[in-house]
Amino acid sequence: MKTTELRTNIMCGSCIAKVTPVLNEKIGEGKWKVDTQNPKKILTVTNEHLTEGEIIKAVEKAGYKAEALS
């Protein structure tokens, strides 16, 4: 399995509830999490097939932003 970490603007439980249907559909239930306690709001994805770009597009489809960690 490959792990991808992205910085997001997903800030709270409400935000997570909003992105959950989109990310579960694209990434898979239980294969992603957002650390809202981290100042960078890190989205961690464990998946073998999705590229970083595909994950970013899924987050954007849900109305949020994601970018590679610098």
MOPAC internal coordinates of N, CA, C and O (Angstrom, degrees):
PM7 1SCF
backbone

  N    0.0000 0     0.00 0     0.00 0    0    0    0
  C    1.4572 1     0.00 0     0.00 0    1    0    0
  C    1.5254 1   110.19 1     0.00 0    2    1    0
  O    1.2310 1   121.74 1   -36.19 1    3    2    1
  N    1.3071 1   114.28 1   143.81 1    3    2    1
  C    1.4601 1   122.02 1   178.84 1    5    3    2
  C    1.5198 1   107.81 1  -104.31 1    6    5    3
  O    1.2310 1   120.45 1   -42.53 1    7    6    5
  N    1.3392 1   116.74 1   137.47 1    7    6    5
  C    1.4558 1   121.23 1   177.21 1    9    7    6
  C    1.5190 1   108.97 1  -109.97 1   10    9    7
  O    1.2310 1   120.65 1   -50.61 1   11   10    9
  N    1.3313 1   116.37 1   129.39 1   11   10    9
  C    1.4553 1   123.39 1   178.19 1   13   11   10
  C    1.5127 1   108.45 1  -118.61 1   14   13   11
  O    1.2310 1   120.41 1   -47.11 1   15   14   13
  N    1.3373 1   116.82 1   132.89 1   15   14   13
  C    1.4601 1   121.28 1   176.79 1   17   15   14
  C    1.5190 1   109.28 1  -119.37 1   18   17   15
  O    1.2310 1   121.14 1   -47.45 1   19   18   17
  N    1.3360 1   115.42 1   132.55 1   19   18   17
  C    1.4563 1   121.98 1  -178.70 1   21   19   18
  C    1.5191 1   110.09 1  -131.73 1   22   21   19
  O    1.2310 1   120.62 1   -32.80 1   23   22   21
  N    1.3199 1   116.43 1   147.20 1   23   22   21
  C    1.4638 1   121.76 1   172.48 1   25   23   22
  C    1.5269 1   106.99 1   -82.59 1   26   25   23
  O    1.2310 1   120.46 1   -43.46 1   27   26   25
  N    1.3461 1   116.73 1   136.54 1   27   26   25
  C    1.4642 1   120.40 1  -178.97 1   29   27   26
  C    1.5279 1   110.58 1  -131.82 1   30   29   27
  O    1.2310 1   121.05 1    -3.22 1   31   30   29
  N    1.3164 1   115.60 1   176.78 1   31   30   29
  C    1.4659 1   121.70 1   171.00 1   33   31   30
  C    1.5365 1   109.67 1  -113.27 1   34   33   31
  O    1.2310 1   120.57 1  -150.79 1   35   34   33
  N    1.3198 1   116.51 1    29.21 1   35   34   33
  C    1.4668 1   123.05 1   175.43 1   37   35   34
  C    1.5274 1   106.26 1   -83.78 1   38   37   35
  O    1.2310 1   120.74 1   -72.85 1   39   38   37
  N    1.3495 1   116.19 1   107.15 1   39   38   37
  C    1.4569 1   120.66 1  -165.93 1   41   39   38
  C    1.5284 1   116.11 1   -97.57 1   42   41   39
  O    1.2310 1   119.13 1   153.92 1   43   42   41
  N    1.3422 1   119.27 1   -26.08 1   43   42   41
  C    1.4626 1   119.03 1  -168.33 1   45   43   42
  C    1.5245 1   110.68 1  -153.53 1   46   45   43
  O    1.2310 1   121.20 1     0.97 1   47   46   45
  N    1.3050 1   115.31 1  -179.03 1   47   46   45
  C    1.4592 1   121.33 1   179.46 1   49   47   46
  C    1.5162 1   113.43 1   -60.30 1   50   49   47
  O    1.2310 1   120.43 1   143.38 1   51   50   49
  N    1.3268 1   116.78 1   -36.62 1   51   50   49
  C    1.4715 1   120.73 1   177.23 1   53   51   50
  C    1.5229 1   110.97 1   -63.35 1   54   53   51
  O    1.2310 1   121.12 1   138.44 1   55   54   53
  N    1.3170 1   115.46 1   -41.56 1   55   54   53
  C    1.4664 1   120.39 1   178.34 1   57   55   54
  C    1.5338 1   110.12 1   -63.53 1   58   57   55
  O    1.2310 1   121.14 1   136.49 1   59   58   57
  N    1.3210 1   115.42 1   -43.51 1   59   58   57
  C    1.4626 1   119.68 1   179.35 1   61   59   58
  C    1.5253 1   110.10 1   -61.74 1   62   61   59
  O    1.2310 1   120.40 1   137.89 1   63   62   61
  N    1.3321 1   116.84 1   -42.11 1   63   62   61
  C    1.4692 1   120.29 1   177.99 1   65   63   62
  C    1.5271 1   111.18 1   -59.57 1   66   65   63
  O    1.2310 1   120.44 1   144.01 1   67   66   65
  N    1.3316 1   116.77 1   -35.99 1   67   66   65
  C    1.4667 1   121.06 1  -179.32 1   69   67   66
  C    1.5308 1   111.91 1   -70.53 1   70   69   67
  O    1.2310 1   120.00 1   140.89 1   71   70   69
  N    1.3328 1   117.61 1   -39.11 1   71   70   69
  C    1.4724 1   120.02 1  -177.57 1   73   71   70
  C    1.5267 1   112.98 1   -84.25 1   74   73   71
  O    1.2310 1   120.20 1   161.83 1   75   74   73
  N    1.3282 1   117.22 1   -18.17 1   75   74   73
  C    1.4664 1   120.57 1  -174.55 1   77   75   74
  C    1.5274 1   114.20 1   -53.76 1   78   77   75
  O    1.2310 1   118.62 1   130.18 1   79   78   77
  N    1.3393 1   120.24 1   -49.82 1   79   78   77
  C    1.4791 1   117.90 1  -178.87 1   81   79   78
  C    1.5310 1   113.04 1   -60.14 1   82   81   79
  O    1.2310 1   120.43 1   139.78 1   83   82   81
  N    1.3207 1   116.78 1   -40.22 1   83   82   81
  C    1.4711 1   120.52 1  -177.95 1   85   83   82
  C    1.5216 1   110.43 1   -69.51 1   86   85   83
  O    1.2310 1   120.28 1   133.38 1   87   86   85
  N    1.3344 1   117.07 1   -46.62 1   87   86   85
  C    1.4656 1   119.75 1  -177.60 1   89   87   86
  C    1.5312 1   111.65 1   -70.84 1   90   89   87
  O    1.2310 1   119.97 1   144.21 1   91   90   89
  N    1.3247 1   117.66 1   -35.79 1   91   90   89
  C    1.4677 1   119.12 1   176.10 1   93   91   90
  C    1.5181 1   111.04 1   -62.76 1   94   93   91
  O    1.2310 1   120.61 1   141.68 1   95   94   93
  N    1.3267 1   116.44 1   -38.32 1   95   94   93
  C    1.4665 1   120.43 1  -179.89 1   97   95   94
  C    1.5271 1   110.67 1   -68.37 1   98   97   95
  O    1.2310 1   120.16 1   135.39 1   99   98   97
  N    1.3191 1   117.30 1   -44.61 1   99   98   97
  C    1.4698 1   121.27 1  -174.57 1  101   99   98
  C    1.5292 1   112.41 1   -82.32 1  102  101   99
  O    1.2310 1   120.38 1   137.10 1  103  102  101
  N    1.3306 1   116.88 1   -42.90 1  103  102  101
  C    1.4610 1   121.25 1  -172.23 1  105  103  102
  C    1.5192 1   111.69 1   -99.01 1  106  105  103
  O    1.2310 1   120.80 1   139.79 1  107  106  105
  N    1.3103 1   116.08 1   -40.21 1  107  106  105
  C    1.4597 1   120.79 1  -178.33 1  109  107  106
  C    1.5184 1   110.44 1   117.38 1  110  109  107
  O    1.2310 1   121.26 1   -42.40 1  111  110  109
  N    1.3197 1   115.20 1   137.60 1  111  110  109
  C    1.4532 1   120.76 1  -179.08 1  113  111  110
  C    1.5303 1   110.09 1   -62.50 1  114  113  111
  O    1.2310 1   120.78 1   -47.18 1  115  114  113
  N    1.3239 1   116.12 1   132.82 1  115  114  113
  C    1.4552 1   121.19 1   178.64 1  117  115  114
  C    1.5124 1   114.64 1    82.18 1  118  117  115
  O    1.2310 1   119.98 1  -176.86 1  119  118  117
  N    1.3424 1   117.64 1     3.14 1  119  118  117
  C    1.4624 1   120.53 1  -178.27 1  121  119  118
  C    1.5262 1   112.40 1  -107.14 1  122  121  119
  O    1.2310 1   120.64 1  -170.10 1  123  122  121
  N    1.3250 1   116.37 1     9.90 1  123  122  121
  C    1.4622 1   120.22 1   179.11 1  125  123  122
  C    1.5243 1   109.05 1  -148.37 1  126  125  123
  O    1.2310 1   121.25 1   -24.09 1  127  126  125
  N    1.3343 1   115.22 1   155.91 1  127  126  125
  C    1.4680 1   121.26 1   174.53 1  129  127  126
  C    1.5181 1   108.50 1  -156.08 1  130  129  127
  O    1.2310 1   121.23 1   -26.00 1  131  130  129
  N    1.3339 1   115.26 1   154.00 1  131  130  129
  C    1.4612 1   121.36 1   177.43 1  133  131  130
  C    1.5199 1   107.77 1  -119.60 1  134  133  131
  O    1.2310 1   120.99 1   -51.37 1  135  134  133
  N    1.3335 1   115.70 1   128.63 1  135  134  133
  C    1.4629 1   121.59 1   176.55 1  137  135  134
  C    1.5260 1   107.73 1   -92.63 1  138  137  135
  O    1.2310 1   120.57 1   -87.18 1  139  138  137
  N    1.3288 1   116.51 1    92.82 1  139  138  137
  C    1.4684 1   120.08 1  -178.47 1  141  139  138
  C    1.5207 1   112.02 1   -75.10 1  142  141  139
  O    1.2310 1   119.67 1   168.69 1  143  142  141
  N    1.3282 1   118.23 1   -11.31 1  143  142  141
  C    1.4648 1   121.39 1   177.19 1  145  143  142
  C    1.5274 1   111.24 1   -80.29 1  146  145  143
  O    1.2310 1   120.20 1   156.13 1  147  146  145
  N    1.3149 1   117.23 1   -23.87 1  147  146  145
  C    1.4565 1   122.29 1   178.29 1  149  147  146
  C    1.5260 1   108.46 1   -75.26 1  150  149  147
  O    1.2310 1   119.38 1   -46.29 1  151  150  149
  N    1.3356 1   118.79 1   133.71 1  151  150  149
  C    1.4732 1   120.25 1   179.93 1  153  151  150
  C    1.5357 1   113.83 1   -56.86 1  154  153  151
  O    1.2310 1   120.14 1   154.21 1  155  154  153
  N    1.3269 1   117.34 1   -25.79 1  155  154  153
  C    1.4679 1   121.08 1   179.76 1  157  155  154
  C    1.5239 1   112.52 1   -89.78 1  158  157  155
  O    1.2310 1   120.08 1   179.00 1  159  158  157
  N    1.3559 1   117.45 1    -1.00 1  159  158  157
  C    1.4765 1   122.76 1   178.16 1  161  159  158
  C    1.5322 1   110.65 1    49.88 1  162  161  159
  O    1.2310 1   120.70 1  -119.08 1  163  162  161
  N    1.3156 1   116.28 1    60.92 1  163  162  161
  C    1.4590 1   122.96 1  -171.41 1  165  163  162
  C    1.5309 1   112.33 1   -73.13 1  166  165  163
  O    1.2310 1   121.46 1   -54.22 1  167  166  165
  N    1.3368 1   114.81 1   125.78 1  167  166  165
  C    1.4519 1   122.93 1   171.17 1  169  167  166
  C    1.5232 1   106.93 1   -94.42 1  170  169  167
  O    1.2310 1   120.33 1   -57.72 1  171  170  169
  N    1.3291 1   116.98 1   122.28 1  171  170  169
  C    1.4622 1   121.89 1   177.84 1  173  171  170
  C    1.5221 1   107.99 1  -111.36 1  174  173  171
  O    1.2310 1   121.11 1   -55.06 1  175  174  173
  N    1.3192 1   115.48 1   124.94 1  175  174  173
  C    1.4639 1   122.11 1  -178.43 1  177  175  174
  C    1.5237 1   108.74 1  -120.34 1  178  177  175
  O    1.2310 1   120.91 1   -49.94 1  179  178  177
  N    1.3233 1   115.87 1   130.06 1  179  178  177
  C    1.4597 1   121.27 1   174.60 1  181  179  178
  C    1.5186 1   106.87 1  -112.30 1  182  181  179
  O    1.2310 1   120.89 1   -70.15 1  183  182  181
  N    1.3391 1   115.90 1   109.85 1  183  182  181
  C    1.4560 1   120.86 1  -174.59 1  185  183  182
  C    1.5111 1   108.60 1  -159.14 1  186  185  183
  O    1.2310 1   120.41 1   -32.31 1  187  186  185
  N    1.2882 1   116.82 1   147.69 1  187  186  185
  C    1.4544 1   120.97 1  -177.83 1  189  187  186
  C    1.5240 1   112.91 1   -91.32 1  190  189  187
  O    1.2310 1   119.76 1   154.63 1  191  190  189
  N    1.3343 1   118.06 1   -25.37 1  191  190  189
  C    1.4620 1   119.80 1  -166.56 1  193  191  190
  C    1.5243 1   116.19 1  -111.80 1  194  193  191
  O    1.2310 1   119.29 1   156.35 1  195  194  193
  N    1.3270 1   118.96 1   -23.65 1  195  194  193
  C    1.4614 1   120.18 1  -174.15 1  197  195  194
  C    1.5245 1   111.79 1   -83.39 1  198  197  195
  O    1.2310 1   121.40 1   -39.00 1  199  198  197
  N    1.3201 1   114.92 1   141.00 1  199  198  197
  C    1.4593 1   119.61 1   174.58 1  201  199  198
  C    1.5259 1   109.34 1   -85.56 1  202  201  199
  O    1.2310 1   120.85 1   -14.58 1  203  202  201
  N    1.3134 1   115.99 1   165.42 1  203  202  201
  C    1.4577 1   120.92 1   176.62 1  205  203  202
  C    1.5279 1   110.27 1   -57.95 1  206  205  203
  O    1.2310 1   120.36 1   139.09 1  207  206  205
  N    1.3175 1   116.91 1   -40.91 1  207  206  205
  C    1.4581 1   121.66 1   179.64 1  209  207  206
  C    1.5143 1   112.99 1   -62.45 1  210  209  207
  O    1.2310 1   120.19 1   140.75 1  211  210  209
  N    1.3288 1   117.24 1   -39.25 1  211  210  209
  C    1.4646 1   121.05 1   178.70 1  213  211  210
  C    1.5283 1   111.12 1   -66.85 1  214  213  211
  O    1.2310 1   120.61 1   142.71 1  215  214  213
  N    1.3198 1   116.44 1   -37.29 1  215  214  213
  C    1.4670 1   120.73 1   178.23 1  217  215  214
  C    1.5223 1   109.60 1   -67.21 1  218  217  215
  O    1.2310 1   120.21 1   136.20 1  219  218  217
  N    1.3300 1   117.20 1   -43.80 1  219  218  217
  C    1.4696 1   121.58 1   178.70 1  221  219  218
  C    1.5289 1   109.72 1   -59.68 1  222  221  219
  O    1.2310 1   119.98 1   136.44 1  223  222  221
  N    1.3229 1   117.65 1   -43.56 1  223  222  221
  C    1.4754 1   120.99 1   178.61 1  225  223  222
  C    1.5234 1   111.82 1   -61.73 1  226  225  223
  O    1.2310 1   120.27 1   142.03 1  227  226  225
  N    1.3284 1   117.09 1   -37.97 1  227  226  225
  C    1.4680 1   120.43 1   178.91 1  229  227  226
  C    1.5238 1   110.53 1   -65.14 1  230  229  227
  O    1.2310 1   120.36 1   137.58 1  231  230  229
  N    1.3318 1   116.92 1   -42.42 1  231  230  229
  C    1.4660 1   120.94 1   178.03 1  233  231  230
  C    1.5265 1   109.70 1   -63.57 1  234  233  231
  O    1.2310 1   120.24 1   136.56 1  235  234  233
  N    1.3195 1   117.15 1   -43.44 1  235  234  233
  C    1.4670 1   121.19 1   179.39 1  237  235  234
  C    1.5264 1   111.16 1   -64.33 1  238  237  235
  O    1.2310 1   119.93 1   143.66 1  239  238  237
  N    1.3322 1   117.74 1   -36.34 1  239  238  237
  C    1.4694 1   121.72 1   177.75 1  241  239  238
  C    1.5358 1   110.28 1   -60.78 1  242  241  239
  O    1.2310 1   120.93 1   148.24 1  243  242  241
  N    1.3443 1   115.83 1   -31.76 1  243  242  241
  C    1.4641 1   120.74 1   179.24 1  245  243  242
  C    1.5270 1   112.08 1   -82.37 1  246  245  243
  O    1.2310 1   120.20 1   177.05 1  247  246  245
  N    1.3467 1   117.23 1    -2.95 1  247  246  245
  C    1.4579 1   120.53 1   176.16 1  249  247  246
  C    1.5105 1   115.13 1    97.16 1  250  249  247
  O    1.2310 1   120.05 1  -164.51 1  251  250  249
  N    1.3240 1   117.50 1    15.49 1  251  250  249
  C    1.4667 1   121.81 1  -179.52 1  253  251  250
  C    1.5170 1   109.96 1  -124.24 1  254  253  251
  O    1.2310 1   121.21 1    -4.96 1  255  254  253
  N    1.3221 1   115.30 1   175.04 1  255  254  253
  C    1.4592 1   121.14 1  -179.95 1  257  255  254
  C    1.5213 1   109.97 1  -113.21 1  258  257  255
  O    1.2310 1   121.00 1   -30.94 1  259  258  257
  N    1.3192 1   115.70 1   149.06 1  259  258  257
  C    1.4573 1   121.98 1   174.42 1  261  259  258
  C    1.5221 1   107.60 1  -144.04 1  262  261  259
  O    1.2310 1   121.21 1   -33.44 1  263  262  261
  N    1.3188 1   115.29 1   146.56 1  263  262  261
  C    1.4605 1   120.17 1   178.14 1  265  263  262
  C    1.5121 1   109.50 1  -150.23 1  266  265  263
  O    1.2310 1   121.25 1   -21.08 1  267  266  265
  N    1.3237 1   115.21 1   158.92 1  267  266  265
  C    1.4523 1   120.41 1   178.71 1  269  267  266
  C    1.5283 1   110.22 1   -63.76 1  270  269  267
  O    1.2310 1   121.13 1   -33.93 1  271  270  269
  N    1.3052 1   115.45 1   146.07 1  271  270  269
  C    1.4684 1   119.87 1   174.74 1  273  271  270
  C    1.5169 1   108.16 1   -70.05 1  274  273  271
  O    1.2310 1   120.32 1   -41.18 1  275  274  273
  N    1.3322 1   116.99 1   138.82 1  275  274  273
  C    1.4666 1   118.11 1   179.38 1  277  275  274
  C    1.4952 1   111.56 1   -98.88 1  278  277  275
  O    1.2310 1   120.10 1   180.00 1  279  278  277

